[in-house]
Amino acid sequence: MPEPEPEPEPEVEVFDNDGWPELPNLEGQITNDLALQVIDLLEGKHISYDIAIDGTEGTISASSFNEKELLKASGFRWSSEQKRWIFRFRNEPF
């Protein structure tokens, strides 16, 4: 009678930092849900935009002459200095 095969050992996840897993490096990635929704809105309406992230401070700037009411309703403010619609957000992972 053949011997049964031993069960494989379960995989063990090794943690650094006193038992806490390392957080992924999110630098340059948008983690704010509202900002991600605004980007989806802009892309859905084919509105051109730029994103700038400085630490936890983020800015989405958009250009549109036809959708100004939509942008206002979405939280954008007109910047006469930049001649663009500006949406500011905190980019925090949690």
Secondary structure, 3 states (H helix, E strand, C coil): CCCCCCCCCCCCCCCCCCCCCCCCCCCCCCCCHHHHHHHHHHHHCCCEEEEEEECCEEEEEEECCCCHHHHHHCCCEEECCCCEEEEEEECCCC
